[in-house]
Structure formats: structure tokens, C-alpha cells
Amino acid sequence: MEYFIWKALAGKGAAVFTDLQNTDDVISIKRGRKLTTSFSDNAFFEMNARYPKDKLLEDQVSNMDKMVLISPKFADFLRDKALSEVELLNVNIKDHQGNFSSEIYAIVHTTKVVDCIDQDNSDLVWNKIDPDLISGCYALVLDDEKIGDDDKIFRLKHLEPYLIVREDFRDTINTAGFTGVNMIEIDEFEA
């Protein structure tokens, strides 16, 4: 089975957002900790002032935190799939004029963390401050035998900020035609 890193790809004129604001949960989100009951109702992303002409809202929007931030339509699509260990955290989005959108976007937040990096065949730089984290990755290889049959969306232990998507589920998302979605092949990934 093939696996992909789930990222955003801002199209021409597409809005690009700053980092997540008005919450203390950013690290918890990037590490895959459960948040549904404690996540801030006032959290928001703001359109990046460095790109004042880019206002188009795609189904997945790029942001400085590299979180998977999706439209209400895309969130409904994922809710219908009843994915285990995936939370959709509602967030507001603010335009260049400082106005909040009437639509509530969502962060795709999976709490499934899988210890499946083949460390012997990957090219990794370990964090000197926290030796349990990877601070650089120049070649990533996964051990398929450590990934469960139900693991459609998950995080990698030691490299938690990135969401991994199984090939068949990537195809399901691509077939639905959502804009702004970018799935990177594992062997093309560098961090």
C-alpha cells in the first residue's frame, strides 16, 4: 500500500492564512492529542497580509502552521466517512478587512499516531533538545507491517505535525474534486 503526506496547494489567487490564533492548543494539535472538549470556540486563522490580492477560498487552504484546514463542504464529506480517531476542530477565518467568514472551517486533527518510520532506511536528523522528535527528514521510509488495516489517516511517531493518508483514501478525496488539496508521495517528502 502507498502512503502520502497531506498538504495544501494554494492555487492562483487562493487565500493563504497565518498561524492559528486565540488558542493555546497548537502544540497539542501538532502532536495528535485529543481536543474536542477543550478546543477554543474563538480560535481563528487570518488571511496573510503579505498576499493582499489572494482572497479565493478553496476547499483546503494553506496556512503557516501547515495544518490541514478545510471548508465546511470538505468537513461534511469527512464526517460522512466516520473515520476513527479523527476530530474536526471548528475554526473561524478572517479576511483581509478583518471580517470573519460566515462559514466555519475545520482543522483535520487525527489522534492516531503510528510508530512506523523505518529508521534504518530513512535519512533523519534527530532533535538535540527533544531526542524523541525528528527535526529534519531527507528520505522517509515507512514500515508497512506496523500500519493497521484501518489506518486511513494518521500521524507518524517522532514526526507528528504531518498527516499521512493511505492511497485508497487519497483516491476517494481526489475523486470528490476538492480544491487546494496536495498529497505528496512519501519518497518525495523532505522536512
N, C-alpha and C positions, 0 to 999 in steps of 0.2 A: 504494500500500500504506500502511496505517496502522501507527503505532508507539506503544508505550505504555511508561510508566515503571513498573517493577516495584517495588511497595512492599508493606508488610504492613498489615493492618487488624485490630486486636485486637477480637474480639467480646466480648460481655458475659461477664465472669468469666475472660477469657483472660489468661494469664500474659504479663507484659511483662518483658523482660530488660534487664540493664545492658549495658555495653560489653564487648567481647571482652577476656578476661583471660588472663594467663600466656602471652603471646606477644609477640614484637617485630614481627610481620608485619602489623599493622593498616594501615599506610600502603601497603604492597605490595599488600594485598588491595584497598584502595580505588582503587589506580592500575592494577590489572589485570596485575600482574607474576606470572609463573608461580611456584608454591609447592609443588606436590605433594611433592617430595622433601625440602623443608626445613621444612614446616609443623609446628609443635609438636604432639606427641601429647597434651599436657596442657592445651591451650587449652580454655577454657570460658566460658559465659555463665551468669550467676546471676540468678534471679528478683529483680526490683526490689523492695526493701524498702518503697518508697513505696506499693506496692499489695499489701499482705499477704493480702488476701482473693482476689486473682486468681491462680488456680492451674491453670486449664484449659490443656492443651497442644494447640494447634491444629496443623494441617499446616504452616503458616508462622507463625512467632512474631516479634513486634515486638521490636526491641532498639535501644538508644541509638546504636549505630553505623550504623543504617539498612542493615545488611547483609541479604541475602535468606537467612534461616535457616529450614531446612525439616526436616520429620520424616523418619524412615527410609523410610516408605512413599512420600513425595514424592520423596526422593532416588533410590529404586529406579526410580520412574517416569521420572525424567530420565536415569538411566543407560541405560535401555532405548531412549531416543531417540538415543543415540550422537551427542551434539552435539559438533561440533569446537570446540576452544578453550574448553571449559567444564570446570572442575575442581570436584569436590565435596569440600570440606575438612571432614573429620570433627571435630566438637567435642562436648564434654560439656556437659550443662546441669545446673545445681544448683538445688534447690528452696529454699523459704523456711527450711527447717530445716537447710540446709547439706548435704543429701544429694544425691549425683549420681544422675541417672536411669540406669536400666539400658539405655535406648535412646540410641543415638548419633545426634545431629542432624548436619546438614551445612550449610555455607555454600556457596551457589551463587556460584562465582567464575569469571567469564569473563575470559580474557586477550585477547579480541578488542576492540581499541579502534579506532573508526572516526572519521575526520576528516570529519564530515558536517553540522556545525552551519552553517546558513545565517546567517552573522554579520551580513550586511546587513539581514536581515529579522527578526532576533531582538533582544530588548532585554536586553543583557548588561552586567554590571559586572565588569571585569577586576581581578584581584587585584593590588594595588600592590606586594606583596613578590615574588610569582612571576607575572610577566606572561603566563605560559603557561596559567594557571588562571583559571577564572571563579569569582568569589566571590558573585555574585548573578545571578539569572535571572528576569526578569519576563514574558518571552514567548520561547518556544523554537520555532524553525522548523528543520526538517531538510531537507537536500538529498537527495532520494531517489536521484538518479543516482550518488551516492557510496557507496551502501549495496549490498553484494553480494547476489546471489540466495540464498546460503547463510547469510546473517547473520540468524539467528533470535533470538539473544541476544547483545548486545554492549554496550560502553561507549562514551560519547561522548568524543572527544578534547577536552580542556580542562574537562570536567565528568565526570570518571571515576567518582566514587563511585556513580553511579546506573546500574542495569541497564536496558537498553532491550529490549523484546520485540516482535517482529513480530506483526501482527494474527492471522495464521493459527495461530501457535504459542500466542498468548494464548488463542485459542478452544480449542485442544487441552487446555491446562491447565484452563480453566474447565469444559470438558465432563467432565473427570475428577472434579470435585466437591471439590477440596481446600479446606479451611477456612483462613481468615486471609489469603487472597490478595487483593491490591488492585492493579489495573492502572489507572494514571492516564493519561488521554489527554494527548498532548504539549501540546495547546493549553490545557490546564488546569494545567500544571505551573508551579510557581514555587519558587525556592530562594534 
